């Protein structure tokens, strides 16, 4: 999710396509989510953004926002709730766009997804490729050569755990977002990634740096 200080002139993402309206986003090093999606927002979604790189982590980015050094950053909503709940709940941040989402979160119903902001099919394809890791998140893997029956049993147990009432209740108490998928869906996403056109991958590599 992209967020912005209240002193930022942009009231929404579309404002950042207007002449004379821009925002400065802080970001980390190559490979970091906040840099990747800041670049996607600028170069694919056409938002007027200046990107300041090299912040060592979320605390430094937050201090930069509080001091007015930068206007905002791309941050996980779960992290925002966990580390800056008071500032979020009191409206000290303004959400401008949602990434890694097919649809808008109910609590951010007025904030467009990146897919809604993509200007054309090429932009949508680039964003689709960039967002794939969000939908897969943290897959659980077994070693090569694992017995197929055992693998199915472990997968079934994992899926059952994610639906267990006590597990869901504990995750809710800790405010951990739950959106589990099974092994078949993970494989589907991997096949989708491997089928991405060379043109999309080449353009992605032009936009997103892979080294320091």
Secondary structure, DSSP 8 states (H G I E B T S, - for coil): -EEEETTSS-SSGGGGGSTT--EEEE--STT-HHHHHHHHHHHTS---EEEE----SHHHHHHHHHHTS-SEEE--HHHHHHHSHHHHHTT-EEEEEB-S-SS--GGGTTS-BHHHH--SHHHHHHHHHHHHHHHH-S-----TT--HHHHHHHHHHHHHHHH-HHHHHHHHHTT-------HHHHHHHHHHHHTS-HHHHHHHHHHS----
